[in-house]
């Protein structure tokens, strides 16, 4: 099956799907952290990426030529550039709130991420920046369990058929409430949509290193180990 069968972008009008035992790279950000004109462009390109990925996936079922594979690789490279372009905007920190830069708020998010480890996902890594969060995890919920949990909590019928929206609904909902209490504010805390894709075989270390290197890239520390609000699961290689 094509790698793009799994790289779906989660909007309300797009299908939600993760293969069993997949490890996901998920990024979510504070509401208002990207200017609206830029965000509109981002959504157009996001929709195009998802539709093109689906088109190539179907094409490969009938045409496994080198030309199709080459186009698939070009799309993958475009997707990576697309994601990094908008992350660069987040790193500039020149638009929207920076609430995650406050220790009490970052601690709420970190504790919530760890609390769910071993319950709804296996947490492999995360990095909390001032206006966005990167996470790497493998969901532990089955689709049946996700549907049961979502039935009373998530209004979208589409979201009830996928594990990831259930996890994010719980994580973002809880942290939003607690962070708003800590900040003495009310209203939307997180942006509704998130960016996510399945980590391909052989890409795990690259993605985790990318996540942990965020504070270095943003010029906040010289070495990733110096950043307090990041974490990686210790393995035999760590």
Secondary structure, 3 states (H helix, E strand, C coil): CCHHHCCCCCCCCCCCCCCCCCCEEEEEEECCCCCHHHHHHHHHHHHHHHHHHHHHHHHHCCCCCHHHHHHHHHHHHHHHHHHHHHHHHHHHCCCCCCHHHCHHHHHHHHHHHHHCECCCEEEEEEEECCCEEEEEEEECCCHHHHHHHHCCCCCCCCHHHCHHHHHHHHHHHHHHHHHHHHHCCCCCCECCCCEEEECCCCCHHHHHHHHHCHHHHCCCCCCHHHCCCEEECCCCCC
